[in-house]
Amino acid sequence: MKNFSPRKMSLSAALLAALFAFEAAAEIPQAARDAQIVVLGEQHDNPAHHVRQAEWVTALAPAALVFEMLTAPQAAGITVPWTDQADLDAMTGWSQTDWPSFDMYYPIFEAAPAARIYGAGLTRGMLMQQLQTPLTDHPRAALYGLDVPAPPDEQAAREALQARAHCDALPEEVLPMMVDAQRLRDLELADVALQALRDTGGPVVVITGNGHARGDWGMPALLAHAAPDVALFALAQGEEGSAVSGGFALTLDAAAPVRGDPCAAFTR
């Protein structure tokens, strides 16, 4: 049996890493490379989706990263350079939130260490405060096309999605408010992404769930309404060949993680 030196083993590992990086870069279309804002969707708890996001961020080398998972104050607490995962976790307080493990998200930050970080998240308290007034009266509603109610068919589809997402455990009268909360999150993501583009010149990468990344009514649609000349690209990430609705520029697939019963919390 041949003896392999540590140097040869390291070289092989480096070549393997380079091969994976090449394969990841090959799946990124030119339209994404040319875009000023690239929206990378995800299922929040899927590690494979975050691996792909980190690979795309490495290839795209954005000037700014916008995270749905961070609020503006959390992002403002980041000082550059951070030293490691624990340091950045402490700055953001990520592990004290309800988001999935920072182990999955840190490689995305690490893929663009010089990028400016923006938070576009809204806490439950922020949302409840904003929902005290109608969404159509929001000071930025007209800019993003939210100064008129959603068309009836879209509103019905959105309410049905919210019902399914909450395992049909919500009272029917709560569903319109849940839809407004989702649209407010879309507005914040769009607004922060445009601010990041103005601040840095781009490109900007947005990390968010598939629902917010939808091209038909999610934050890309709001962005297109507010800034039609900005080049956008939205990626959806599915699981096990399942369809992802929403009018994306591209949908890529990944294995699904092992999950428990997502409705167990509603039946206890």
Stockholm file with secondary structure:
# STOCKHOLM 1.0

chainA/1-268         MKNFSPRKMSLSAALLAALFAFEAAAEIPQAARDAQIVVLGEQHDNPAHHVRQAEWVTALAPAALVFEMLTAPQAAGITVPWTDQADLDAMTGWSQTDWPSFDMYYPIFEAAPAARIYGAGLTRGMLMQQLQTPLTDHPRAALYGLDVPAPPDEQAAREALQARAHCDALPEEVLPMMVDAQRLRDLELADVALQALRDTGGPVVVITGNGHARGDWGMPALLAHAAPDVALFALAQGEEGSAVSGGFALTLDAAAPVRGDPCAAFTR
#=GR chainA/1-268 SS CCCCCHHHHHHHHHHHHHHHHHHHHHTSCHHHHHCSEEEECCCTTCHHHHHHHHHHHHHHCCSEEEETTSCHHHHHTCCSSCCSHHHHHHHHTGGGSSSSCHHHHHHHHHHSTTSEEEECCCCHHHHHHHTTSCGGGSTTTTTTTCSSCCCHHHHHHHHHHHHHHTTTCSCGGGHHHHHHHHHHHHHHHHHHHHHHHHHHCSCEEEECCHHHHCTTTSHHHHHHHHCTTSCEEEEEEEETTCCCCSCCSEEEEECCCCCCCTTHHHHC
#=GC SS_cons         CCCCCHHHHHHHHHHHHHHHHHHHHHTSCHHHHHCSEEEECCCTTCHHHHHHHHHHHHHHCCSEEEETTSCHHHHHTCCSSCCSHHHHHHHHTGGGSSSSCHHHHHHHHHHSTTSEEEECCCCHHHHHHHTTSCGGGSTTTTTTTCSSCCCHHHHHHHHHHHHHHTTTCSCGGGHHHHHHHHHHHHHHHHHHHHHHHHHHCSCEEEECCHHHHCTTTSHHHHHHHHCTTSCEEEEEEEETTCCCCSCCSEEEEECCCCCCCTTHHHHC
//
